[in-house]
Structure formats: structure tokens, C-alpha cells
Amino acid sequence: MLRLIFVSVVAIACSLTAAGCGDDDPPTAPVEAPIEISETFTGTLTLLGASMHTFTTERAGQAQVQIESLAPDSAAVVSLIFGTWNGNNCQVVLIKDDATTDSSLVGNASPGSFCVRVSDIGRLTEPTAYTITVLHF
């Protein structure tokens, strides 16, 4: 009888121990925060000229295009376009035809190819150097 009680106690203890194991969720990998990428584009606009630059986003999120500088006249007025790039053309998504230094465009971007275009629409009086920064993920 003692042997039966001993075996029963051992069996119950093993059952309780086994019940506490095995159904744990597998560990999950930590989620990495997206890293913001900054790209700088420079060039010189001629009178009635335009320049375009392309960039690629790897994650969905906001993208911002900003004119950092225009020289020699920081108050010069140009056209700034943010669009999608299909390999041949820059399809306009956002446009600001009265952009000056510190003007920006902000839009949502999915993974893919995009473009930024800066141009003179008849307001420049001399060639103008520009610096544009694009922030994206």
C-alpha cells in the first residue's frame, strides 16, 4: 500500500511539473525601429532650367523634401516637385511653385523609387546654386 501511495505521489508530481512546461510562446525577435535616411542633392539651375534627382525608399513612412539653400539669392523663387519615378519620368505628387530657401514638401511614401525636381519657372534672374535634402525611411 505504501508503494502504491508513493507511486501515485510521484506520478502526480511529474504530471504537475510537465503541465508547467512546453506551452511557452517562442521568443520573438525585437522589432527594429526604422532608420531615417538623409540624402543631399546639389546643382545649379540655369534660367528656365530644371534639375531632377531620384532616390529609393525601403520602408513605408513619411518622406520630406526641403530646399536647404539657394545662392546667390536665398530669397529666389523656384518650383519644387516631389514625385514618383518610373524609370523615365517624374510623375508629380506634390508641387510648390513658389518655393524658397527652407521650403519643404512632406508626403507618404511606400517602398519604391521617387524623384525631386527643382526648376526655374521664369522668376530667376541669374543661375542659382541649390542644395536639397530628402529625409525618408
N, C-alpha and C positions, 0 to 999 in steps of 0.2 A: 504494500500500500504506500509506504514511504517512497518507494521507487516511482510509482505512478504519479504521486504528487510532485516529486522532483522533476520528472519528465514534463509534466503539464506546466510547471512554473517556467522551465527553460523554454518550452515551446511558445508560451505567451510572451516572454521577454524577447525572444527572437522575432516574433511577429510584430511587436511594437517597434522594435529597432528598425526592421525592414520597412514599416509603414512610414517612418520619418525620412526615408531616403528615396532617391530615384525620380521624383516628380519635380525636381527643381528646374526652373527655366534655364536654358543655356545662357551663358554670359553674352551680353550684346557689346558690339564694338562701340566705342564712344563716337558721337556724331561730331564731325569736324565743322567748325564754323567756316563759311566761305571766306576766301581771302580776296579783298578788293584789289584790283589791278589798276594801276595808273599808267597811261600811255601819253606821251607828249609828241605833238606834231608841230613842225615849224615850216615856214616857207615865206615867199614874197608874192603878194598879189600885184599884178600889173593893172593898169587902168582897164576896166571892163573885163578883167581876167578872173579865173576861178582855179581853185586847187581842191583836190579831194584826197582823203586818206581813208584806208579801210582798217578794221580791227575785228577780232573774233572774240565772242563771249563763250565761256564754257559752262556757265550756270545761269539759271534764270535769276533775275533781280533787276534792280534799277541800274540805268546807265545815265551818266551825266557828261555832257559836252560843254566845256567852258572856254571862252576866249581869255587867255591869261594876259596877253599883251598885243598891242598894235603900235607900230612905230614907223615913222617918227611922230605921228599924231595919235595919242592914246584915245582921243575922242572921235576918231574916224568911225564912220558908219559903214558896216558891211552886211552881207546876208550870211546867216549861219544855218546850215541844214544838218539834221540828224536823220539818217535813213537806213534802209536795209540794202545790202549789197548782194546782187545776184550773179556776180562774176563779170557783168558787162556794164551795168547801170546802177546808180544810186537812186533808189526809189524813196522819195520824200515821205517821212513820217511826221517830223516836226520841223518847223521853219520859223526863223526870226529875221525879218528883212531890215530891222533897224538895230542890229547887234553892235555893241561897242565893247571896249575892254571890260571884263568881268561879266558879260552877258553869258547866260547858260541856257541849255535845254535839258530837261530831265524826262526820261521815258522808261517804260518797262521793256526789258529785253529777255528773250529766251536764248538758249544756246544757238549760236549761228554767226553769220557774217553781217557786219554793219559798216556804215560809212559816215563820214563827216565831211561836209563841203563848206568852204568859205569862199565868198565871191564879192566882187565889186558890181553893184547894180547901178553904177553911174554917179556915185557920191564921192569917190576918191578923187583927189586932185594930184596925187603922186603915187608911185609904187609904195606899197606898205608891207612891212615885215609883220608876221603874226606868229604867235605861239598859242596852240590849243591843247588843252588837257582833256583826256577822256578817262573817266572812272567807271569801272564795271567789274563784274564778277566772272 
